[in-house]
């Protein structure tokens, strides 16, 4: 054994060594990782490699955890972190590693809870980026104070990368004074440090352009022109958030066509921008040119996601299209726009609750109606009382500045493949995403986009693409396009995919007609009130059609008896096995037995019975396909009434694929337990440390069920669950659109998602409401899981189970847990060490002692 390995064995807890071995056994070839002590060439373990290079053991262990995460061995990294955290001699290091794992899995609340317990020397050395980003999200004041203190007395290990990692989230949080001083510290470090990576230098150079600017919506001088008009650019304080997609500039070309088609306009502004618009004007198709009252227009660019940083004259008009979800180093978005912008929304898309804040909803109402690129956005906005209609995509109108050309799309030319996963060998291919887009000027990117479209129609007979902003504009300029998106049920495509020429022409004509009339008013110097009044008038018929479409959605599913589900339920009920005598006042507790692990079930049952203040009636929903040993369970629950209901066959009578693995017992529970009025539902892989009568007494507040918020992510999007279910439908695009339309007609966007592992259910009410038949039809029609079907049926109409009654230790803090649920690997009965391992081990020990005492 080498000296370095002996050192590891000496100072690392033995259980951590075992966890490291198990993790390494799952991966065959280590990958290079970022951060201190990155994995070495030749596949040496990072922990050993760190020691060989004279670094600390702690640095090596952190590198090991990062390496495991890089390889997607989250269970291995979790096991190592949990082992270190639970050993008093390595607790601080374990907190760092646990924080890294939680941050990697996007459980940033838990990441902050772990990292905030470490010393400044520790977090700044091993997890500066994670500490700053999680702190800004969940402990802003504390995190900023800690970073301020770090700046006052910087430790020697604070290299350029670590300063950069801290600077970006501080700037994104809006703490501009602190960000400026962090930038000075970064510059000083760069001047002294020799081994600075090019990546860090690029990040510094990028943010330096923004660091002295504040998002205070500055006012530019009034233009010497009749009208001020802003063009959307795609710059951003975060380098990775600035657009690298040339398709965005294709949208811009289409938008500019609606200005430059008005021939009697004199343009003023930055010379490069004026030259660009002048060239676009020369390209306008003869039949699209319009003559009217002469006007002078001041043109300028504004940043789509950061307009508050731009100097903009008052009363500046703009076309608002696309989507606006590129956050400023976190969860803060540049929407609503700069107050001096007067937007006309057309081809707008949104699907995230983070954008639709109360302020944003009010802003959209003020500037509506909102022309939406897709029907899902229409459904979302109508559900929050924003007037909206389907406009389709602005890029359908790009032919305004692409006049007919001889020999366009020559038949003998090869087909172009644009961002297609597996093009034919030797075929000409193109990519719309390129980092170079971020570094070119706005004008340079627009010229590049024009050249790209000209290349398609000059050098190719047709185009095959996965890109929406290739498919629609190429179709607009007369090309044959085979649209092959990665997912045909993608939320962005409702109303745009599989449309015939009449539907395409209707989109194109509708956008051209509306924008022509409002631009005539704007260029004539009409007031804001006049322009928006005309916009409302022009869009009113389409808004009414959208509202009628929503009203026609089937908001009340058929609740008549469903033959397939009914027969399966009847078989399960008839086959129920029981043991024990009924007791007065017993609580009905349902445990979902989803795998054959008698010891795990026994530990849960023992913890339930020993902490309960009332007798229990246990319903074991057995989906494992093997009979349970009820006598063995009864030994852990003396005097408890037991019932085993075999649920593995549920779903076999439903149309489509078998649903046995989709938790259908939750959908069918009211009929599976036909004489039970109210029940608590629990997972098997859990331990209960409090009286379940407390949970059973949860006030349902007039609802049919109570469920906990999503473990580790309270406030997660409920419609996110439904939208993902729609995405899974793949080629069944019409079905995906109908699922979203129907659910948005039922529920206001958005509501908080919930977990279905722990529930309190009013089964009598659910039977009255026909919930089983309705749920079964949702499963059949849309291929939903029980979890998804409950979100569609329930929406926001639930009571909330207290968080302490569903604690997942890989996602939450477990200090005050009433129920701990080991939902993720590793689990304490497995071969690797798990978070909250000792809770389960102690519960098993107590169970064995009680059983032994009964003998």
N, C-alpha and C positions, 0 to 999 in steps of 0.2 A: 504493500500500500504506500502511495506517495505521501510526502510530507503535507502537501496541500489537502489531500483527502483526509489524512489524519486530523488536520486542523478542523475541517468541516465536521468530522465525527465527534470531535471533542467539544465544540462550542455550539453546535446546532442541536436542538432537542431531537431525540431519537425518532419521535413520531414525525417530525418534520423531514428527517432524512428519508423515512419510509415514503412519505408523501412525494418527495422529490423523485425517488426511484420509480414510483408508480406512474407519475406524470411523464417521466422520460420514456417509460416503456410504451406509452401510447403514441409517441412520435418517433419517426425514423430519421429525420434530418433537421437539425435546428436551423432556424432562420435568423438573419441579422435583425436586431431590434434597436430602436432608438433609446436614448436615455443613458444614464451612467452604467458602465460595465456591460456594454452590448455583447451579444453572443459572438464568439470568436470564429475565425475560419477553422476548418478541419473538424467542426462539430463538437469541440470541447464544451462542457457544461459552463454556463456563464459564471456560476458561483466559484468553480475551480479556476476558471480563466482569470477572474478578478484577483484571486490570491496570487496566481502566477505572475501577475503584473504589479504586485505590491499594493493593490487596493484593499479596502477593508472587507471583512466578511459580510457586513451589512450591505455594502454596495453590490457584492456578488449576489446576495439573496434577492435584492430588489431587481437586479438584472435578470435573475432566474424567473421571477414572477412575470416581468415584462415579456420575456422570451416565450413563456408558456401562453400568455395572452396573444402574442403575435401569431403563434401556431394554432390559435383558436382552441387551446386546451384550457377552457375556463374552469372546468372542474379541478384540474390539477393545480392551477393557480389559486383557486379558492381553498383547496386543502392545505397548501403550504402557508397561505396567509392566515387561515384559521388556527393552525398549529402554533405559529409564531405569536399570534395575538393572545392565545390562552395560556402561554407560558410566561410567568412573571418576569423572567430574565430577558425575554425578547418581545415584550408587549408593545413597546413603542414602534419597533420595526414591523410587528404584526399589524398595528393600526395603519401604518403607511401602506403596506401591501394589501390589506383589506380595502383601503380607500382606492387604491389603483384598480383593483378588480371591480369594485362597485362603479367607479367612473367609466371603466371600459364597457360595462354592461348598461350604461346610461341610467344607473340608479344614483343620480347625483346628490340626492338628499342624504342617502346613506354614506356616500363618499365624503360629504362635508362633515357628517357626524363623526366619522373616523379620523379624518385628517385634522379636524379642528382640535383634537385632543393631543396632537403631537407638538413638539417644541418647534420654534422657528428654525432652529438649526436643522432639524430633521426634515420638515416639509420643504424647506427651501433647497435642501440638498437633493432629495429624492423625488419630490412630487410638486415642483413649483407650479407647473401648468395646471395640474389637477386641483391643487389647493385654490389657486386664484379663480379658476372657472367655476368650481363648485361653490366657493365662498361667495362670489358675486351673485350666484343664483339663489343661495339659501341662507347666507349670513353676511350680507353686504357690509354693514357697519363694522362688524368684528373683523372681516377679511381686510377691509381697507385700513383699519387701525394696525393690523399685523404687518401689512405691506409697508405702511408708513414707517413703522418701527424698524423694519428691515432696511429701508432706505437710509434711515438715520445712522445705523450701525451695520453696514453690509458685511457679511461674513466673506472670508477669502474664497469660498467655493462658488460665489455668485458670478458665473461666467456670462458671456453675452447671450447665450441661448436662454438661460434661466431668466435674465432680465427681460428678454423679449417675451418669454412665456407669461410673465406677470403683467407686462405692459399692455398687451392686447386686450385682455378682459377688463382691466381697469379703465382703459379708454372706452371700451364698449359700454361700460356701466355709466359713463358720463362724468366720471371723476377726472376732469380735464387738467386741473392743476397738478394733481398727483401724477397723472399720465405724462405731463410735460417734464416733471422732475425725474421720473423713471426713464424717459427718453434721454435726458442728459446723462444719467448714470450708464445707460446702454452705450451711448457714444463714447464716454470715457473708457468703458471696458473694451470697446472695439479698438480704441487707440492703443491700449496696452496689451491686448491679447493677440497672439500670433496665429493660433490654430482655429480661426473662425470659419465655420462652414459657409459656403456660398448661399445656402438656403437661409441662414440667419441674416446674412447681409441683404439678401433680396427682401426679406420681410421688413427689415429696418428701413431700407430705402423706400419701400412701398408706403409704410405708415407715416414716414416723415413728411410726405406730401399733405397729410391730414392733421398732423399733431397740433398745429397752431390754429386749426380751424375749429369752430364750435358750432354745434347744431342749434344755433339761435335764430334761424330763419332771417338772415340779414337781408336788408333791402338794397336793391340796386337803384341807381338814379333812374328817373323817369326817362323812357326812350324818346329820342327825337323821331317819332314815327306814330302812325295812326294806331297800330296794333303791336302788341308784344306776344310772340309765340315761342313756346319752349319745346324742344325736341328731346325725347328721352335718350339719355346715354346710360351706360351700364358700369360706371366706375363705382368703387366701393372701398371703404377703409380697410377691409380685410382682403388680402390678396386672393385667397381661395374663394371668396364670395363674389368678386368681380366676374363678370360674364366671360367665359371662355368659349361660348357658343355663338358661332357666326349666324346662327338662325335668329338670334335676337336682332341683329342688324338687318336681316331680311324683313322682319316685322317693321323696323324703322323705315326702310325704303317704302313699304306699303303705306305707312302713315304719312310720309312726306308727300306721296303722290296726291293726297287730298288737299294739300296746300299749293303745290306747284302747278296743278292743273288750272289754277286761276291765273290767267295770263297777264292781267293788268295790275300786277303787284310788283312793287319795287322793294327789294330786299336790302336790309342793313344788318350789320353784325360782324362777328369775326370773319376775316376775309376767307379763311379756309372753308368755313361753313357756308358762307354766301356762294363761293365758287361751286361747292358741291350741289347746293340747291339749284344753282343756275344750270348746271349740267343735267340735273334731273328734269328740270323744266323743258330742256331741249329734247328730252326723250319722250315726253307725253304723247300718247296716241292722239292723232288729229281729232277723232270723234269725242275724246274726253276733255278737250280744252274748253274752258269757259271764259267768256269776256264779261266784264262788269265794270263797276265803278273803280277807278284807279285808287290804290291805297299803298301806303308804305308800311312794311312789316319789319320790326326788329326781331331777329331770330337769335336764339341762344340755346345751349344745351343745359339740361339738368340731369342729375343722377337719380336713376329710378328708385334706388333703395336708400338714398341719402340726400334727398332734396333739401332738407333743413340746413345742410352745410353750404348750399349755393346762394349767391346773391341774385335775387330775382326781383324785377320791377313789380310793382303792384299791378293787378288786373292782367296777369299773363295767362293766355290760353294754352292748353296743351291737350293732346289726345292721350288718354290713359288706357293702356292695353297690356295684356300679359298678366303676370302675377308678381307679387311683391312680398315674398317670404324669405328674403336673404338677410338674415339677422345680423346685427352689429356685434359680433363676437359673443353672442349669447341669445337671449330671448327678446331683445328689444328691436322693433322693426321701424323702418322709416316711413310709416304710414299712420295717419293721414299725411298728405304732402305738405310742403311749404305753404303757409297760409296765403301767399300771393298768387298761387297757381289756381286757375279756374279750369278744372278738368272736365272733359267729355269722355265718359267711360264707354268704351266699345271693345269687344273682344277681351273682356276681363275674366280672369280665372282666380278662384280661391277655393280651398278645401280644408284649411287648418284653423282651429279655434284660436291659435295664437295671434292671427291677424285680425279676426273679427271681435275686437274689443268693443265695449259700449261706445267709446269715442269713435272708433272706425265705423261702426254701424250707423251712428248719427251722421257721420261725414258722408257716407254713401247715400243715405236718405236725402241729405241736403243737395247732393249733386246728381241725383237720379233723374230718370230711370237709368239703370245700369245695363248696358249691353254686354251679354255674357258670351264667352267663347264656346261654352259647352252647356248642356242641359243640367248637369249636376250643380254647377254654380248658380244657375237660375233657381233650382230647387232649394239650395241653401239660403240664398238671399230672400226668396219669398217667405221662407219659414221664419225669418226674423223681421218681417214687414218692411223689407227694402224693395221698392218697385224695380222689377227686373224683367228682362226678356232675352230670348236667344238671338244674338246677333251673328253667331258664327265667328270665324277667324278673320282678322284683318288682312292676313296674307293672301286671301282669295282675291283681293283687289290690286295685287302688285302689278298686274298687266297694264295698269294705267301708265307706267313708265317703262313698259317693254313693248314698243310697237312691233307689229309683225315684221319678221325678217325673212329674207329668202333662204330656202333650204333649212328651215328650222327642223330639228329632230330628224335628220336624214335617215331613211329606212335602212340603208346599208351600214350605218355606224353601229358600234357596239353599245350594249346596254351599260349604263352606269350603276354602280352599287354604292349607296351612301349609308354608312353606319349599319351595315348588314353583318350579322354574326358570321355566317359561313357563305361568302360569295363564291362563285365558281372559280376554279383555278385559272389564273391568268386574266381574270376580268378586271377592268378599270375600277378602282375603288376610291372613295372620298370619305373624309371625316369632317363633321361640322364643328367638333370640339377640339380646340387647340390652345395651349397656354399662350401662344403668340398673340391671340386675340386680346388678351389682357394688356399687352404692352404696346399695341398699336394705337394710334389716335382714333378718335371717333370717326373722323372723315376717312381715314385709311381703311377702317373696317367696313364702312359702307361701300367704298369702292371695291373692296375685296369681295363683298357679298354680291355686288352687281356682276363682277367678273365671273364668279362661280356660277351664277344662274345662266349667264351667257355661254359659259363652257358647256353646261348641260345641254342647252338647246342647239349649240353649234356642233358639238363633237359626239353626241349620243342620240340614239334612236328612241330611247326610253330610259326611265329611272326606276330602280328598285330601292326602297328606303324604309328605315324604321323611324325616321324623323318627321314629325308633324309639319315643321317649318321647312321641309323640303317637299313633302307630298303636296301640300296645298299650293304653294307658290309655283311649282313646276306645272301643276295642273292648270293654274291660272294663265300661264304663258303658253299653253297649248300642248304640253307634253303628256305622254302616256305614263302613268305612274302606278306601280304596284306597291301599295302601302303595306308593309310587313312590320308592324310594331311588335315589340317584345311581348306585350300583353294587349290583346285586342279589347279587353274589358277595362283597360286603364281609365281611371276616373276622368281624365282630361279629354277623352275622345267622344263622349256622348253627343251625338248630332253631327259629328264630323267624319266618322268612319262609315264605309259602305254606303255612301250617298251617291245617288245618280246625278246626271248632268243637270236636271231640273232643280234639284235641291241645292247643288253647288251654285248654279246661276242665281237662285233666290237669295242665298247668302251674299254673294257678291253684289247683286243689284240692290239689296236692302241697305247694305253699308254705304254704297256709293250714293244712293238717293238721299239718305238722311244727312250724311256729312256734307254733301254738296250744298244743301239748303242752309245748314247752320254755318258753314264757312262763308257763305254769301253774306249772312247777317253779321258775322264777326268782322269781315273785311270792310263792311259798310260802316263800321263803328257803332253797331248796336250795343246797348247796355247789357250787363250781365243778366238782368232780369228778363230782358227781351229774348236773349239767346236761350236761356234755360226754359222759358215758357214755350218757345218754338220746339225745343228738343223734346219736352214732355208731350207736346201735341203730336209730333212725328212718331213717337214711340208708343203712344197710347194703345193703338190697336194690337200691337204685338205684346204689350204688357197684359192686356185683357186675355189674349189667347194663352199666355203662360199661366195666368191665374186660373183659367178654365181647365187647363191640363192638370194643374195641381188639384183642383176640386174634384176631378174625375178619378183621381187615384183611389184604389181600393183601400181605404183607411181602416175598414173593419173586416178582418179576414173571416172567412167562412168558419163557423164554430160548430156546425153540425157534426154528428159522429163520423169519425174517419175509420172506415172498415179495417184498413191495414193496421193502424195503431191499436184499434180496439181489440182485434183478435190476439195480437201479441201481448197486450196487457192482460187479457183474460187468461192466457196460458200461464203468464208469470204469477198472477194472483192465485190461480188454482194450484200451482206447484209450491206455494209458500210452506216452508218448514218452520215449526215453532217449538219452543222449549221454555218451561217455566210458567208460573201462574200469574194472572193479572193482579195488579195492586192498585188500590185507590190512589188517585192523585198523581199517577205516573206521567212523566214527561216523555213525549215521543221524540226520540233522537234517531236520525237516519245517518248511517255511515256508509259511504260509497267504497266498496271493496273492489278496487280495480286491478289488483294483482294478488297472486297467491303468496302471501307473506304472513303466516300465522303469528309470528312473534311480534311483528309491527302492529297487527290488529289487536293482539292481546295487551300490549303496552298502552295503546289508546284506550281500550275498554277499561282497563284497571284505573287509569288516571281519571276517566270520566266518573266511574262509580265512586271512587274514594273521595272525590271533591264535591259530589252532588249533594244538595240538601234535601232532595226529593227522590222518590223511587223513579227508575227509568224504564222505559219500554224501548228496546233497541231494535231498529230495523236495519238489517245488514243487506244492502243491495249488492249482490254478488255478481259482478261482471267477469269474473275470472274463468268461468266455465267449469270449475271444479267445486264440488261440495265442500262446505266448511265443516269443521268439527265443532258443532255447537256445544258439545259437552266440554271441550277444552276451553271455549270462550266462557262458558258458564262458571268454570272454576275461578275466573278473574272477576266475575260479576255475580256472586251468590245472591239469590233472591230476585234477580233481574229477569224480566220477561224478554225472551229473544225470538226474533223472526228473521228467517233468511229468505230473501226474494231473489230468484235467479233472473238476472237482467241481460245476460249475454246474448239472448236471442232477440232483444228489442231491435226493431228496424228491419228485420228480415222480410217483413211483408210490405215495406215501403218501396215505391218505385225508385229506380236508379241503383246506385251502388249501395252495398251493405253499410249500415250506419253503426255497427256494433261498437266501434271505438270512439264514438262521438258523444258519449255521455247522455244518451237519450233518456236515461232514467230521470234526469232533471225535468225534461219536458213532460214526461208521462207520470211523474210522481203523484199528482192528485188522484189518478185512477189506480196506480199501483198500491196506494194506501187508501182504499175507498171509504174506510170508516174513521180515518184520522182527520181532525179538523185543522190542527196546527202542528208543525214539526220544525225541529232544528236539523239542518243538514251539515255534516262535518266530513272532512277528508280522513282517510285512514292513516296517512303518514304524518301523524300529529301527536302531540301530548297536550292535555288540558291541565292547567294549573289553577283554575278558579271554578266556581260553582256554575255549571251549565244552565241552572235555573235563571241566572242573571241574563244570559244570552236569550233564553226562551222568552223572557219577559220584555224583550225589546218592543218598544211602542212602534207599531207599523204605521201610525199617523194616517190611517185611512187607505193605505196601499196594500197590495196583495203580498208583498214580500219585502224583506230587508236584506241588504247585501253590503259587504264592505267595499270601500274604494279600492282601486287596484293597488296591491301591495307594492310599496316603494315608489309609486307614481300616482299619488292622489291628484285628481284633476285631469287624468289622462282622458283623451277624447273618446266618448261613446260612439260617435259617428265614425271615428277611426276604425273601430271594430267592424262596423257595417261596411265601410268602404273597402277594407281589406277582404272581407267576404265577397264583395262584388268583384274585386280584382281576381280572385281565385277562379271565377267562372270562365276566364280565358276566352274561348271562341264563342261563348254564349253571350254575345254583347247585348242583345236586346233584353235578356233576362237580367243582366247586371244593371242596365239602365232602369228597368222596372223596379228592382229591389231598392235602388236609391231613391227613385221618385216616390215610391210608396212610403218608405220610412221617413223621408223628409216631409211628406204630407201629414204623417202621424205626429212627429215630434219637432219642436223648435231646435234649430242648430245653436249650440251644441249642448250635450249633457255629459256628465262625468261617467266614464266607464266604471265597471264594477267587476269584482271577482265573484265566481259562482262556486267556490270551494266551500264557503261557509254561508249558509242562508237561514233565514227564519221565514217560513212560508205559511200563508193562510190557505191551506189546501181546500177548505170548504168553499171559499170564495172563488178560487181558481176553477173548481169544478163547475160552479154556477156560471162562470164566464166562458166555459167551453175551451179552456186554455190548452188542454191536451190535443184536441182536434186541430185547433188553430196552429199550435206549435208544430204538429206533425206535418201539416200542409206547408209551413215555411221550410221545414227540413227538406221535404220533397221538391218543392217548386224551385228553391234557390240553393239547395245543397248546403244548408247551414249546419253548423254544429249547434249543440244545445246552448252553449255559451252565447253564440251569435243570435240564435232564435230568441233567447231571453232578452237580449239587448233590443232587438226589433220590437218585441211585444211590450217591454217594460219602459224603455227610454228613461226619462228622468223620474218616472213615477215609482219611486221606491223609498223606503226608509234606509238609513245608513247604520250598518252594524259597526259598533265602536272598533277603532283600529286595533285595540289590544286583543280583540277576539279573532284576528287573522294576521299573525306576524310570521313573515317568511324571513328567516335569518340571513339569507343571501341577498335580501332586498330591503330589510328594515332593521332598525334597532330593536333588540329583544328584551330590554330591561324590564318593562312593565307588562310582559305578555301574559294574557290569559290562555291563549292557545298558540302554540308554535307549530307551524306547518312546514315540513321539509319538502318543498315543492321542487327544488332544483338539486342536481348533483353537485357535490357528493352528499350522501345521506349517512346518518350516524350508524346505521346497521350495515353499511357497506365496508369495503376494504380501506377506504381513505377517510381521513379526519374531516369532519364537517363543522361548519359554524353551529354554535349552540349544541355541540356534541354532548357536553356534560349534562344538559337538561334531559336528554333521552336516556343516557346511560344511568343516571340516578333514578329516573322513572322505572326503568327495567329492573334495577336492583331492588327498589321498593316493592315492585310487583312480585318478584321472586321470593322476597322475604315474607310477604303476606300469604302467598300460596303455600310456602313451606310451613307457616304457622297454622294453616288449616289442616295440615296432614296429621 
